[in-house]
Amino acid sequence: MLPEGQWVEFHVTSIDVIHSFWAYQLGVKADANPGVDNVAFTRPEHLGLFQVHCAELCGLWHGAMFNGGEVVTVASFQRWAAATRIQLADVTRILPPYALTYDPTVVPQMNKAMVKAGIAGANGYYYPPGDPVQP
């Protein structure tokens, strides 16, 4: 969810390989590099749905790395944000603080939190480079 007519700031990074955050209907494309905080801005001018894709050939699950969002009125966004903050309070408590890099031991914790919250980017999980098991 994004508020119509308001500036939005994206902090784009990665925990594994180089990706690229591409919300083409919003005019935003930012590379996601491990250890880098790539900041991008947009100001959505129209209500409605938009798509987000990974625009960097990043590995086995690249073709499944897409999601969508919606631009809503400012009032709708504020209601959604307040409700989401309450709904995900138990989940956000178990996440590590935001960082440009993470100790690999916290990645499974982040995956569990995402699944518990119903958030699944691409396939919903992070697979470390040495993981031979793929679904």
N, C-alpha and C positions, 0 to 999 in steps of 0.2 A: 504494500500500500504506500502510495506517495500522495502528498497534498498538492492539489492544483494551484498553480501560480506562485508557489513557494520554492526558494532555492533549496536544493537537496545536495548534501555532501556525501559521497561514497568513499570509504576507505577500502581499497582493493589490495589484497595480499593473498598468499597461498601458503598452505602447510606442506605441500609436496613438490610439485613441478610448476613450470610456467603455464599459466592459463591466460585467458583474456576475457574480461567481463564486457559483453557487448549488448547493450540495450538500444538497439538501432532505432526504434521508434522514438526514443528520448534523445537521440543524438549523442549517446555516451559510449565510449569504448576505452577501456583502461586495462593494461596488462597487469596480471596478478603474478608477481614474482615472490618466491620465498624470501623472507627477511626484508621486504620493501613495502612501505606504506605509500601506495600510489593513490593520490587523492584526485577525484574527478567530481565535477559539478554539473547539475542540470536544473532546469526550471520547467517542469511539465506544464504545458499550456492548455491541454485538452483532456477532458474526462475520458476514461475508458481503459481498455486492456492494453498491455504491452508485453513483448517477449524479451527474454534474456537468454543469450547463448554464449557458450565458450567459443571464442574465435581463434584459438590457438590449438593446433594438433598436439594434444597433451598426453595421449596414451590410450589404453584399451577402452576406457569409458567415454572418450571424447564425444562420440555421436549421441550419447545419452545426457550430455551436460546442457540442459536447457530448463528454463522455468518461466514463469510469467508473473506479472504483477498488475496492479490496477491503480490508476490515478483517480482520486476521489476528492470531494470537496474538503476544505480545511476542517470543517466541523465533523464530517465523517471520519477523517483521519484522526482527529483528536479522540473521538469516541473509541475507534479501533485501537489506538495506541494505549489508552488507559485500560481497556479490557484485556489486551494482550499482555500488558505488564503484570496484571493480576493473575491471568491464566498461566503464565510461564514462570511465575515467581519461584516455584519449587525447582524448576529446571535451571534457571539462571543462577541459582545459588550454588549449583555443583560445577558450573563452568569455571575454568581458570580465568584470571584477569586477561583482558586483551593484550596481546603482545605480537611483535613482528615475527618472532620465532617461538616455538614451543618445544619443551622437552618431549621426546617421542613417547614417553610413558603417559602423558596426559591426553594423547590423541584418542585412545579408546574411550576415555572418560568423555571427551567431546562428542564422539560418535553416539554414545549411549544417551547423552543429553539431547542431541538432535533427534534421535529416534523417539525418545520419550515425548518430545515437544511436537512430533509430527512434521518436523522439518527434514526434508530429504533433498539435498542438492544432488543432481545427477542420480547416481544409484543410492545415495544416502549414506555411504560409508567411505572411509579413507582406507586405502590399501597401501601399506608400506611397500617400498620397492622390492624387498626380498620376499614378499608374500606370494607363494606359488599357487595358493588356492583362490580361484576366482569363481563367482557364482555364475 
